[in-house]
Amino acid sequence: MKRVYTFLMALGILLMLSLSASGANQSGLGLLVDGQTLEAPEAYISQNGTAMIPLRTLAEALGCEVAWDPITRTVSVTSPAPPEEAPLYSGLVVLDPGHGGEAEGACYGGVQEKDLNLAIASQAARLLEEAGVTVVMTRTDDSYVDLYERTDLANGLEADLFVSVHCNANVEHDDVTGVYTCAYSQGTKGWRLAQLLHQTMREATGADDFGMEERPNLAVLRTSLMPASLVECGFMSTESELALLVQPEYQAKLARGIADGILAYLAQ
């Protein structure tokens, strides 16, 4: 809150404003504040044509608080706090960092998928919360969460969206790259969510396109009662992409892409 302190010789001293005195006289002064007439019987035009308006009258008309300290003979004028801006987005989203605990997921070069998933999802959660979205994580540390517990949590909260965050691997080819997203089936709201996530994650990272797919066999997609998608952020099994996935800067880009996709869906 911005504070303006005006030191005055006495409480009754008048604030001097350079206003036009045209059409006024010594006995009274018409005063408009933000287009509204202000009743100020104490205001007047001085002999030299200066409008004289009591400080308290004008300050309170502008929404300020005025206080007088008789000991220090100080008038404090406090401007009103600016109105709080409404959040740009609303909704409840459950983010699911895949694996955790003894379920390590893929592991390449000493890097465990569960750690990458948590790092990326945590950053996406922060970005969503900054935009006004309520976010619940299925895990916030290296703990094991059963697949059905993840969607049970989202269903119990009646979440608007569920997004599971993973990193990919291919045991047959060590040169495949790209972002992959999936949903229960085409033509569903979950598929639309997967489409948006696929687009925004690639835009944020410049990653290759590994496509989209229907995955009705995946438990987290099959049992979610709300639109749900699973994203694969890149291939740990490909050395060049793993080198990107471990970089905090690249993780931040992936998180930005995930958040942007979710926000784009909520804005529809």
Backbone as CSV, one residue per row, in Angstrom:
resi,resn,N_x,N_y,N_z,CA_x,CA_y,CA_z,C_x,C_y,C_z
1,MET,0.845,-1.176,0.000,0.000,0.000,0.000,0.887,1.234,0.000
2,LYS,0.614,2.119,-0.929,1.414,3.329,-1.032,0.934,4.322,0.005
3,ARG,1.864,4.925,0.717,1.517,5.901,1.750,2.132,7.248,1.391
4,VAL,1.313,8.282,1.551,1.779,9.636,1.291,1.663,10.406,2.588
5,TYR,2.756,10.932,3.072,2.772,11.672,4.333,2.934,13.163,4.040
6,THR,1.962,13.949,4.479,1.992,15.396,4.300,2.155,16.045,5.658
7,PHE,3.230,16.768,5.830,3.494,17.435,7.088,2.851,18.821,7.050
8,LEU,1.948,19.066,8.005,1.193,20.316,8.047,1.413,21.002,9.383
9,MET,1.244,22.267,9.406,1.429,23.024,10.637,0.267,22.805,11.598
10,ALA,-0.927,22.519,11.079,-2.074,22.281,11.943,-3.110,21.494,11.160
11,LEU,-4.022,20.831,11.875,-5.007,19.996,11.207,-5.909,20.803,10.299
12,GLY,-6.207,22.018,10.675,-7.155,22.821,9.922,-6.573,23.516,8.717
13,ILE,-5.281,23.327,8.443,-4.668,24.012,7.306,-5.291,23.513,6.008
14,LEU,-5.345,24.337,4.995,-6.028,24.004,3.757,-5.044,23.581,2.693
15,LEU,-5.463,22.604,1.892,-4.682,22.152,0.748,-4.900,23.134,-0.392
16,MET,-3.808,23.601,-0.969,-3.895,24.576,-2.036,-3.758,23.886,-3.378
17,LEU,-4.774,24.051,-4.215,-4.765,23.471,-5.543,-4.879,24.587,-6.572
18,SER,-4.151,24.480,-7.643,-4.235,25.469,-8.709,-5.377,25.091,-9.643
19,LEU,-6.567,25.571,-9.330,-7.748,25.308,-10.126,-8.259,26.606,-10.720
20,SER,-8.953,26.500,-11.816,-9.526,27.679,-12.425,-10.679,28.198,-11.572
21,ALA,-10.740,29.484,-11.372,-11.807,30.087,-10.567,-12.903,30.656,-11.442
22,SER,-12.884,30.331,-12.707,-13.858,30.888,-13.629,-15.271,30.504,-13.210
23,GLY,-16.130,31.498,-13.113,-17.527,31.238,-12.798,-17.788,31.077,-11.318
24,ALA,-16.774,31.134,-10.461,-16.971,30.986,-9.021,-16.819,32.340,-8.351
25,ASN,-17.154,32.367,-7.070,-16.997,33.612,-6.334,-16.450,33.327,-4.956
26,GLN,-16.355,34.354,-4.111,-15.758,34.196,-2.791,-16.617,33.339,-1.867
27,SER,-17.927,33.239,-2.158,-18.818,32.585,-1.198,-18.919,31.079,-1.396
28,GLY,-18.414,30.538,-2.472,-18.547,29.102,-2.657,-17.767,28.606,-3.857
29,LEU,-17.579,27.308,-3.926,-16.795,26.712,-4.998,-17.424,25.380,-5.373
30,GLY,-17.752,25.212,-6.667,-18.253,23.931,-7.135,-17.086,22.982,-7.364
31,LEU,-17.209,21.734,-6.869,-16.097,20.798,-6.951,-16.610,19.450,-7.460
32,LEU,-15.967,18.945,-8.520,-16.289,17.631,-9.061,-15.109,16.694,-8.831
33,VAL,-15.382,15.506,-8.296,-14.363,14.474,-8.122,-14.810,13.246,-8.901
34,ASP,-14.040,12.864,-9.903,-14.402,11.764,-10.781,-15.805,11.940,-11.347
35,GLY,-16.117,13.183,-11.694,-17.401,13.472,-12.315,-18.560,13.606,-11.356
36,GLN,-18.329,13.396,-10.071,-19.380,13.495,-9.069,-19.214,14.771,-8.246
37,THR,-20.339,15.422,-7.968,-20.293,16.651,-7.180,-19.891,16.346,-5.747
38,LEU,-18.917,17.096,-5.258,-18.455,16.941,-3.877,-18.959,18.116,-3.057
39,GLU,-19.674,17.785,-1.979,-20.133,18.834,-1.074,-18.968,19.282,-0.202
40,ALA,-18.514,20.508,-0.437,-17.382,21.034,0.319,-17.664,22.496,0.670
41,PRO,-18.524,22.717,1.670,-18.894,24.105,2.008,-17.711,24.948,2.480
42,GLU,-16.634,24.267,2.949,-15.479,25.026,3.436,-14.588,25.515,2.302
43,ALA,-14.802,24.964,1.092,-13.954,25.350,-0.036,-14.323,26.742,-0.531
44,TYR,-13.315,27.476,-0.996,-13.581,28.818,-1.502,-12.461,29.232,-2.450
45,ILE,-12.683,30.366,-3.133,-11.685,30.953,-4.018,-11.038,32.111,-3.275
46,SER,-9.737,32.065,-3.178,-9.024,33.150,-2.494,-8.995,34.395,-3.374
47,GLN,-8.542,35.472,-2.780,-8.505,36.737,-3.510,-7.587,36.681,-4.720
48,ASN,-6.567,35.838,-4.687,-5.669,35.755,-5.841,-6.113,34.678,-6.842
49,GLY,-7.339,34.128,-6.648,-7.884,33.191,-7.626,-7.506,31.742,-7.408
50,THR,-6.964,31.413,-6.227,-6.581,30.032,-5.932,-7.720,29.303,-5.240
51,ALA,-8.018,28.083,-5.717,-9.049,27.270,-5.071,-8.496,26.699,-3.772
52,MET,-9.201,26.892,-2.677,-8.788,26.421,-1.356,-9.764,25.318,-0.914
53,ILE,-9.245,24.084,-0.764,-10.073,22.922,-0.450,-9.473,22.205,0.753
54,PRO,-10.262,21.889,1.790,-9.717,21.165,2.954,-9.120,19.821,2.533
55,LEU,-7.956,19.520,3.078,-7.263,18.285,2.743,-8.119,17.063,3.022
56,ARG,-8.717,16.974,4.204,-9.489,15.790,4.567,-10.665,15.598,3.606
57,THR,-11.341,16.685,3.272,-12.499,16.585,2.380,-12.116,15.980,1.043
58,LEU,-11.027,16.486,0.451,-10.610,16.008,-0.860,-10.044,14.592,-0.785
59,ALA,-9.207,14.323,0.217,-8.564,13.014,0.323,-9.591,11.913,0.523
60,GLU,-10.560,12.141,1.403,-11.565,11.109,1.651,-12.473,10.919,0.444
61,ALA,-12.696,11.970,-0.323,-13.477,11.839,-1.547,-12.766,10.962,-2.564
62,LEU,-11.439,10.913,-2.504,-10.641,10.084,-3.401,-10.415,8.679,-2.841
63,GLY,-11.058,8.386,-1.712,-10.958,7.054,-1.149,-9.786,6.853,-0.214
64,CYS,-9.112,7.917,0.147,-7.958,7.812,1.046,-8.398,7.886,2.507
65,GLU,-7.547,7.364,3.378,-7.758,7.494,4.812,-6.863,8.615,5.333
66,VAL,-7.429,9.431,6.217,-6.688,10.578,6.756,-6.609,10.441,8.266
67,ALA,-5.402,10.576,8.794,-5.201,10.505,10.251,-4.338,11.677,10.701
68,TRP,-4.618,12.142,11.913,-3.906,13.297,12.466,-3.185,12.890,13.745
69,ASP,-1.890,13.170,13.816,-1.096,12.919,15.009,-0.804,14.262,15.663
70,PRO,-1.502,14.564,16.785,-1.321,15.888,17.407,0.060,16.074,18.038
71,ILE,0.715,14.978,18.384,2.035,15.101,19.016,3.073,15.583,18.025
72,THR,3.103,14.921,16.858,4.075,15.314,15.825,3.500,16.339,14.857
73,ARG,2.189,16.641,15.058,1.491,17.580,14.171,1.663,17.142,12.715
74,THR,1.318,15.858,12.490,1.477,15.260,11.166,0.148,14.699,10.684
75,VAL,-0.182,14.989,9.464,-1.334,14.382,8.812,-0.833,13.258,7.915
76,SER,-1.402,12.060,8.083,-1.050,10.918,7.244,-2.194,10.643,6.277
77,VAL,-1.883,10.643,5.005,-2.865,10.332,3.971,-2.484,8.982,3.367
78,THR,-3.364,7.999,3.488,-3.091,6.656,2.993,-4.002,6.361,1.812
79,SER,-3.394,6.092,0.660,-4.181,5.808,-0.530,-4.817,4.429,-0.421
80,PRO,-5.971,4.210,-1.051,-6.639,2.906,-0.965,-5.849,1.833,-1.694
81,ALA,-5.969,0.608,-1.213,-5.293,-0.512,-1.870,-5.953,-0.765,-3.220
82,PRO,-5.163,-1.090,-4.228,-5.755,-1.386,-5.533,-6.605,-2.641,-5.449
83,PRO,-7.669,-2.711,-6.220,-8.520,-3.921,-6.180,-7.750,-5.141,-6.649
84,GLU,-8.027,-6.271,-6.010,-7.365,-7.504,-6.411,-7.883,-7.962,-7.775
85,GLU,-6.938,-8.357,-8.631,-7.324,-8.832,-9.946,-7.888,-10.250,-9.855
86,ALA,-8.951,-10.473,-10.580,-9.534,-11.815,-10.604,-8.568,-12.763,-11.320
87,PRO,-8.460,-14.003,-10.850,-7.571,-14.954,-11.531,-7.989,-15.153,-12.980
88,LEU,-7.005,-15.363,-13.833,-7.295,-15.540,-15.250,-8.022,-16.855,-15.519
89,TYR,-7.720,-17.875,-14.720,-8.289,-19.199,-14.941,-8.815,-19.746,-13.619
90,SER,-9.683,-20.721,-13.731,-10.178,-21.411,-12.542,-10.311,-22.894,-12.874
91,GLY,-10.504,-23.677,-11.851,-10.651,-25.117,-12.048,-9.738,-25.884,-11.119
92,LEU,-9.994,-27.171,-11.022,-9.195,-28.077,-10.201,-8.556,-29.114,-11.117
93,VAL,-7.242,-29.158,-11.105,-6.485,-30.075,-11.951,-5.655,-30.997,-11.075
94,VAL,-5.688,-32.288,-11.369,-4.819,-33.247,-10.693,-3.670,-33.579,-11.627
95,LEU,-2.455,-33.310,-11.165,-1.247,-33.673,-11.897,-0.656,-34.924,-11.261
96,ASP,-0.305,-35.870,-12.111,0.150,-37.182,-11.651,1.584,-37.442,-12.126
97,PRO,2.588,-37.178,-11.284,3.958,-37.554,-11.659,4.077,-39.076,-11.654
98,GLY,4.268,-39.652,-12.817,4.248,-41.103,-12.937,5.303,-41.795,-12.085
99,HIS,4.952,-43.041,-11.658,5.850,-43.898,-10.875,6.106,-43.294,-9.487
100,GLY,7.205,-43.634,-8.854,7.502,-43.177,-7.501,7.771,-44.338,-6.570
101,GLY,8.630,-44.100,-5.581,8.982,-45.151,-4.635,9.686,-46.296,-5.328
102,GLU,9.227,-47.523,-5.055,9.863,-48.694,-5.676,9.534,-48.817,-7.162
103,ALA,8.524,-48.082,-7.616,8.193,-48.062,-9.046,9.026,-46.960,-9.701
104,GLU,10.217,-47.335,-10.133,11.169,-46.340,-10.615,10.897,-45.879,-12.041
105,GLY,10.181,-46.678,-12.821,10.005,-46.361,-14.222,11.266,-46.674,-14.996
106,ALA,11.469,-46.017,-16.117,12.670,-46.242,-16.918,13.899,-45.724,-16.184
107,CYS,15.043,-46.305,-16.493,16.299,-45.866,-15.881,17.407,-45.973,-16.918
108,TYR,18.015,-44.850,-17.233,19.102,-44.798,-18.218,20.159,-43.820,-17.726
109,GLY,21.414,-44.231,-17.856,22.513,-43.353,-17.463,22.464,-42.952,-16.012
110,GLY,21.902,-43.795,-15.170,21.787,-43.476,-13.752,20.652,-42.519,-13.422
111,VAL,19.857,-42.154,-14.412,18.723,-41.245,-14.221,17.445,-42.058,-14.152
112,GLN,16.639,-41.824,-13.128,15.398,-42.553,-12.952,14.220,-41.710,-13.427
113,GLU,13.334,-42.354,-14.155,12.185,-41.640,-14.711,11.342,-40.983,-13.626
114,LYS,11.150,-41.662,-12.512,10.283,-41.125,-11.465,10.742,-39.742,-11.009
115,ASP,12.058,-39.511,-11.015,12.585,-38.218,-10.582,12.319,-37.138,-11.622
116,LEU,12.487,-37.482,-12.892,12.194,-36.523,-13.959,10.710,-36.159,-13.951
117,ASN,9.859,-37.166,-13.802,8.416,-36.910,-13.807,8.027,-35.928,-12.703
118,LEU,8.577,-36.134,-11.517,8.233,-35.278,-10.389,8.753,-33.857,-10.591
119,ALA,9.957,-33.724,-11.110,10.540,-32.395,-11.319,9.711,-31.598,-12.324
120,ILE,9.318,-32.237,-13.406,8.558,-31.538,-14.447,7.148,-31.206,-13.969
121,ALA,6.463,-32.168,-13.354,5.092,-31.954,-12.893,5.029,-30.882,-11.804
122,SER,6.018,-30.857,-10.926,6.027,-29.857,-9.853,6.114,-28.448,-10.413
123,GLN,6.938,-28.266,-11.440,7.052,-26.947,-12.056,5.777,-26.576,-12.801
124,ALA,5.151,-27.545,-13.460,3.884,-27.275,-14.135,2.811,-26.877,-13.127
125,ALA,2.803,-27.529,-11.963,1.831,-27.191,-10.922,1.998,-25.749,-10.473
126,ARG,3.232,-25.322,-10.289,3.477,-23.941,-9.861,2.971,-22.948,-10.896
127,LEU,3.215,-23.210,-12.164,2.758,-22.307,-13.217,1.228,-22.236,-13.265
128,LEU,0.583,-23.365,-13.095,-0.875,-23.376,-13.099,-1.443,-22.612,-11.908
129,GLU,-0.840,-22.781,-10.747,-1.315,-22.078,-9.561,-1.133,-20.576,-9.715
130,GLU,-0.054,-20.159,-10.352,0.155,-18.737,-10.592,-0.924,-18.159,-11.500
131,ALA,-1.500,-18.999,-12.345,-2.559,-18.556,-13.249,-3.944,-18.632,-12.609
132,GLY,-4.020,-19.107,-11.357,-5.291,-19.166,-10.649,-5.929,-20.532,-10.576
133,VAL,-5.272,-21.551,-11.113,-5.823,-22.908,-11.112,-5.461,-23.610,-9.798
134,THR,-6.390,-24.352,-9.246,-6.105,-25.181,-8.079,-5.511,-26.500,-8.556
135,VAL,-4.365,-26.863,-7.990,-3.661,-28.070,-8.430,-3.465,-29.009,-7.242
136,VAL,-3.745,-30.275,-7.469,-3.447,-31.326,-6.495,-2.520,-32.321,-7.184
137,MET,-1.432,-32.685,-6.511,-0.477,-33.662,-7.030,-0.758,-35.023,-6.401
138,THR,-0.656,-36.080,-7.209,-0.838,-37.413,-6.648,0.332,-37.802,-5.761
139,ARG,1.483,-37.203,-5.969,2.610,-37.352,-5.051,3.481,-36.105,-5.172
140,THR,4.075,-35.732,-4.061,4.966,-34.565,-4.037,6.377,-34.959,-3.618
141,ASP,6.602,-36.255,-3.437,7.935,-36.734,-3.071,8.120,-38.126,-3.690
142,ASP,9.200,-38.776,-3.321,9.506,-40.094,-3.890,8.756,-41.182,-3.132
143,SER,7.429,-41.162,-3.270,6.610,-42.161,-2.601,5.844,-42.981,-3.632
144,TYR,5.520,-44.198,-3.254,4.773,-45.083,-4.149,3.286,-44.786,-4.025
145,VAL,2.618,-44.644,-5.161,1.170,-44.454,-5.191,0.599,-45.452,-6.190
146,ASP,-0.354,-46.243,-5.737,-0.977,-47.229,-6.609,-1.701,-46.530,-7.763
147,LEU,-1.721,-47.198,-8.921,-2.358,-46.600,-10.103,-3.793,-46.181,-9.824
148,TYR,-4.545,-47.044,-9.151,-5.955,-46.749,-8.919,-6.139,-45.688,-7.836
149,GLU,-5.181,-45.569,-6.947,-5.248,-44.508,-5.949,-5.131,-43.134,-6.606
150,ARG,-4.391,-43.080,-7.700,-4.197,-41.802,-8.389,-5.520,-41.278,-8.945
151,THR,-6.244,-42.136,-9.642,-7.523,-41.690,-10.193,-8.617,-41.641,-9.130
152,ASP,-8.512,-42.473,-8.105,-9.470,-42.373,-6.998,-9.395,-40.980,-6.368
153,LEU,-8.173,-40.465,-6.234,-7.992,-39.126,-5.678,-8.682,-38.090,-6.560
154,ALA,-8.422,-38.151,-7.863,-9.007,-37.180,-8.791,-10.529,-37.297,-8.833
155,ASN,-11.026,-38.539,-8.860,-12.474,-38.733,-8.907,-13.143,-38.239,-7.632
156,GLY,-12.508,-38.497,-6.491,-13.071,-38.056,-5.221,-13.124,-36.548,-5.097
157,LEU,-12.158,-35.877,-5.707,-12.126,-34.417,-5.682,-13.017,-33.801,-6.747
158,GLU,-13.551,-34.637,-7.621,-14.328,-34.157,-8.772,-13.506,-33.151,-9.573
159,ALA,-12.275,-33.534,-9.856,-11.364,-32.658,-10.590,-11.879,-32.388,-11.998
160,ASP,-11.450,-31.278,-12.549,-11.835,-30.921,-13.912,-10.978,-31.647,-14.941
161,LEU,-9.702,-31.864,-14.604,-8.777,-32.519,-15.527,-7.811,-33.397,-14.757
162,PHE,-7.289,-34.419,-15.443,-6.253,-35.286,-14.887,-5.172,-35.439,-15.954
163,VAL,-3.930,-35.126,-15.582,-2.812,-35.250,-16.521,-1.690,-36.025,-15.840
164,SER,-1.295,-37.139,-16.455,-0.223,-37.969,-15.936,1.057,-37.669,-16.719
165,VAL,2.148,-37.406,-16.001,3.404,-36.963,-16.606,4.432,-38.087,-16.556
166,HIS,4.973,-38.435,-17.718,5.944,-39.524,-17.833,7.065,-39.131,-18.784
167,CYS,8.099,-39.967,-18.807,9.139,-39.911,-19.833,9.187,-41.278,-20.504
168,ASN,9.543,-41.288,-21.761,9.414,-42.476,-22.601,10.709,-43.279,-22.671
169,ALA,10.617,-44.469,-23.243,11.792,-45.315,-23.497,11.438,-46.310,-24.582
170,ASN,12.428,-46.692,-25.363,12.241,-47.692,-26.416,13.406,-48.670,-26.342
171,VAL,13.111,-49.915,-26.011,14.165,-50.904,-25.801,14.737,-51.432,-27.115
172,GLU,14.060,-51.175,-28.236,14.522,-51.689,-29.522,15.292,-50.658,-30.340
173,HIS,15.001,-49.381,-30.124,15.653,-48.328,-30.908,16.182,-47.253,-29.962
174,ASP,17.445,-46.871,-30.164,18.051,-45.883,-29.282,18.210,-44.525,-29.972
175,ASP,17.352,-44.294,-30.997,17.464,-43.030,-31.715,16.119,-42.326,-31.895
176,VAL,15.047,-42.860,-31.293,13.738,-42.220,-31.439,13.621,-41.048,-30.473
177,THR,12.942,-40.001,-30.905,12.804,-38.794,-30.088,11.398,-38.238,-30.238
178,GLY,11.052,-37.370,-29.339,9.820,-36.613,-29.512,8.825,-36.726,-28.383
179,VAL,7.865,-35.812,-28.419,6.771,-35.747,-27.449,5.627,-36.633,-27.925
180,TYR,5.050,-37.341,-26.975,3.946,-38.265,-27.250,2.852,-38.002,-26.228
181,THR,1.606,-37.955,-26.692,0.485,-37.821,-25.769,-0.585,-38.836,-26.135
182,CYS,-1.384,-39.218,-25.167,-2.437,-40.192,-25.429,-3.638,-39.926,-24.534
183,ALA,-4.770,-40.502,-24.938,-6.009,-40.411,-24.180,-6.764,-41.721,-24.365
184,TYR,-7.877,-41.859,-23.652,-8.629,-43.113,-23.698,-9.082,-43.443,-25.114
185,SER,-9.668,-42.474,-25.802,-10.112,-42.713,-27.175,-10.320,-41.394,-27.897
186,GLN,-10.322,-41.464,-29.207,-10.559,-40.278,-30.005,-12.007,-39.816,-29.859
187,GLY,-12.213,-38.526,-30.103,-13.561,-37.978,-30.030,-14.025,-37.643,-28.631
188,THR,-13.177,-37.858,-27.637,-13.532,-37.553,-26.257,-12.892,-36.235,-25.839
189,LYS,-13.337,-35.714,-24.697,-12.725,-34.501,-24.161,-11.266,-34.757,-23.774
190,GLY,-10.985,-35.962,-23.339,-9.608,-36.317,-23.024,-8.718,-36.261,-24.251
191,TRP,-9.267,-36.654,-25.395,-8.495,-36.587,-26.645,-8.188,-35.139,-27.009
192,ARG,-9.174,-34.264,-26.814,-8.938,-32.842,-27.081,-7.851,-32.298,-26.161
193,LEU,-7.876,-32.707,-24.903,-6.829,-32.305,-23.959,-5.471,-32.796,-24.439
194,ALA,-5.411,-34.048,-24.894,-4.149,-34.607,-25.388,-3.654,-33.851,-26.613
195,GLN,-4.561,-33.440,-27.480,-4.179,-32.669,-28.665,-3.546,-31.338,-28.273
196,LEU,-4.173,-30.656,-27.342,-3.646,-29.360,-26.912,-2.296,-29.517,-26.229
197,LEU,-2.166,-30.516,-25.373,-0.891,-30.760,-24.699,0.205,-31.091,-25.710
198,HIS,-0.135,-31.879,-26.699,0.834,-32.256,-27.728,1.349,-31.011,-28.446
199,GLN,0.431,-30.119,-28.770,0.795,-28.894,-29.481,1.638,-27.961,-28.627
200,THR,1.184,-27.703,-27.412,1.873,-26.708,-26.584,3.224,-27.209,-26.072
201,MET,3.336,-28.511,-25.812,4.622,-29.039,-25.366,5.661,-28.955,-26.481
202,ARG,5.234,-29.227,-27.708,6.171,-29.129,-28.837,6.542,-27.669,-29.107
203,GLU,5.572,-26.783,-28.980,5.849,-25.360,-29.183,6.825,-24.831,-28.134
204,ALA,6.665,-25.276,-26.891,7.507,-24.777,-25.806,8.936,-25.303,-25.875
205,THR,9.100,-26.496,-26.432,10.410,-27.159,-26.402,11.098,-27.262,-27.753
206,GLY,10.314,-27.204,-28.833,10.882,-27.475,-30.147,11.137,-28.955,-30.371
207,ALA,10.537,-29.799,-29.552,10.764,-31.251,-29.628,10.126,-31.844,-30.876
208,ASP,10.636,-33.021,-31.258,10.058,-33.755,-32.376,8.668,-34.264,-32.006
209,ASP,7.946,-34.675,-33.027,6.585,-35.180,-32.865,6.601,-36.705,-32.918
210,PHE,6.329,-37.353,-31.781,6.220,-38.809,-31.776,4.760,-39.264,-31.848
211,GLY,3.871,-38.296,-32.001,2.491,-38.651,-32.283,1.572,-38.744,-31.084
212,MET,0.318,-39.125,-31.412,-0.732,-39.323,-30.424,-1.346,-40.704,-30.629
213,GLU,-2.017,-41.189,-29.578,-2.533,-42.550,-29.669,-3.681,-42.751,-28.695
214,GLU,-4.625,-43.581,-29.076,-5.649,-44.051,-28.144,-5.034,-45.115,-27.244
215,ARG,-5.266,-45.006,-25.923,-4.719,-46.003,-24.999,-5.781,-46.401,-23.964
216,PRO,-6.823,-47.090,-24.386,-7.875,-47.489,-23.446,-7.408,-48.498,-22.414
217,ASN,-6.223,-49.082,-22.633,-5.708,-50.076,-21.693,-5.027,-49.464,-20.481
218,LEU,-4.708,-48.185,-20.526,-4.003,-47.560,-19.408,-4.973,-47.254,-18.267
219,ALA,-4.625,-47.708,-17.079,-5.536,-47.609,-15.932,-5.904,-46.167,-15.614
220,VAL,-4.917,-45.265,-15.653,-5.210,-43.885,-15.260,-6.121,-43.188,-16.261
221,LEU,-6.144,-43.660,-17.494,-7.050,-43.082,-18.484,-8.413,-43.780,-18.458
222,ARG,-8.400,-45.055,-18.200,-9.631,-45.844,-18.205,-10.519,-45.528,-17.015
223,THR,-9.924,-45.202,-15.871,-10.699,-45.039,-14.639,-10.940,-43.588,-14.248
224,SER,-10.418,-42.646,-15.020,-10.653,-41.232,-14.718,-12.057,-40.833,-15.145
225,LEU,-12.776,-40.163,-14.267,-14.134,-39.731,-14.586,-14.150,-38.359,-15.251
226,MET,-12.995,-37.730,-15.368,-12.880,-36.427,-15.999,-11.980,-36.542,-17.223
227,PRO,-11.914,-35.541,-18.086,-10.975,-35.594,-19.212,-9.564,-35.866,-18.706
228,ALA,-8.901,-36.845,-19.305,-7.586,-37.266,-18.826,-6.659,-37.516,-19.999
229,SER,-5.395,-37.227,-19.764,-4.370,-37.468,-20.779,-3.086,-37.883,-20.088
230,LEU,-2.299,-38.671,-20.809,-0.958,-39.027,-20.349,0.036,-38.457,-21.355
231,VAL,1.095,-37.801,-20.846,2.105,-37.214,-21.723,3.441,-37.899,-21.480
232,GLU,4.169,-38.120,-22.559,5.537,-38.631,-22.497,6.448,-37.508,-22.984
233,CYS,7.317,-37.033,-22.105,8.074,-35.809,-22.376,9.269,-36.012,-23.302
234,GLY,9.664,-37.229,-23.545,10.820,-37.510,-24.391,11.384,-38.875,-24.064
235,PHE,12.340,-39.316,-24.866,12.877,-40.670,-24.728,14.175,-40.682,-23.933
236,MET,14.109,-41.307,-22.760,15.303,-41.485,-21.947,16.278,-42.465,-22.604
237,SER,15.750,-43.335,-23.443,16.588,-44.349,-24.084,17.425,-43.791,-25.233
238,THR,17.158,-42.564,-25.622,17.945,-41.909,-26.660,18.888,-40.919,-25.984
239,GLU,20.164,-41.133,-26.161,21.165,-40.378,-25.405,21.008,-38.874,-25.570
240,SER,20.765,-38.421,-26.780,20.663,-36.980,-27.011,19.442,-36.381,-26.319
241,GLU,18.343,-37.124,-26.268,17.143,-36.582,-25.626,17.237,-36.694,-24.108
242,LEU,17.884,-37.738,-23.609,18.116,-37.832,-22.175,18.958,-36.657,-21.696
243,ALA,19.935,-36.251,-22.508,20.773,-35.111,-22.141,19.946,-33.844,-21.988
244,LEU,18.860,-33.745,-22.746,17.959,-32.601,-22.606,17.059,-32.747,-21.377
245,LEU,16.531,-33.945,-21.187,15.566,-34.164,-20.109,16.139,-33.886,-18.723
246,VAL,17.442,-34.039,-18.549,18.046,-33.817,-17.233,18.379,-32.350,-16.996
247,GLN,18.251,-31.521,-18.025,18.588,-30.106,-17.869,17.419,-29.350,-17.233
248,PRO,17.662,-28.601,-16.156,16.581,-27.828,-15.531,15.899,-26.875,-16.509
249,GLU,16.671,-26.296,-17.425,16.091,-25.353,-18.384,15.093,-26.065,-19.299
250,TYR,15.435,-27.276,-19.724,14.530,-28.018,-20.606,13.315,-28.524,-19.833
251,GLN,13.518,-28.927,-18.596,12.397,-29.331,-17.755,11.414,-28.180,-17.582
252,ALA,11.950,-26.959,-17.441,11.090,-25.779,-17.309,10.273,-25.556,-18.579
253,LYS,10.863,-25.812,-19.729,10.132,-25.677,-20.991,9.016,-26.712,-21.090
254,LEU,9.325,-27.936,-20.697,8.295,-28.976,-20.701,7.150,-28.618,-19.759
255,ALA,7.500,-28.123,-18.581,6.477,-27.716,-17.616,5.618,-26.596,-18.179
256,ARG,6.255,-25.653,-18.846,5.527,-24.553,-19.468,4.567,-25.085,-20.525
257,GLY,5.032,-26.041,-21.319,4.179,-26.629,-22.337,2.986,-27.361,-21.749
258,ILE,3.208,-28.104,-20.664,2.115,-28.823,-20.002,1.105,-27.822,-19.435
259,ALA,1.602,-26.809,-18.750,0.713,-25.798,-18.177,-0.059,-25.082,-19.267
260,ASP,0.598,-24.726,-20.355,-0.087,-24.010,-21.433,-1.188,-24.857,-22.052
261,GLY,-0.936,-26.159,-22.214,-1.962,-27.029,-22.760,-3.179,-27.123,-21.870
262,ILE,-2.941,-27.232,-20.572,-4.051,-27.295,-19.606,-4.829,-25.989,-19.602
263,LEU,-4.116,-24.865,-19.607,-4.792,-23.557,-19.610,-5.579,-23.358,-20.890
264,ALA,-5.029,-23.819,-22.004,-5.757,-23.709,-23.270,-7.059,-24.505,-23.220
265,TYR,-7.006,-25.674,-22.592,-8.230,-26.473,-22.463,-9.239,-25.770,-21.561
266,LEU,-8.789,-25.245,-20.428,-9.693,-24.584,-19.485,-10.301,-23.328,-20.084
267,ALA,-9.615,-22.716,-21.029,-10.091,-21.471,-21.644,-11.133,-21.709,-22.729
268,GLN,-11.356,-22.962,-23.114,-12.300,-23.267,-24.199,-13.737,-22.934,-23.795
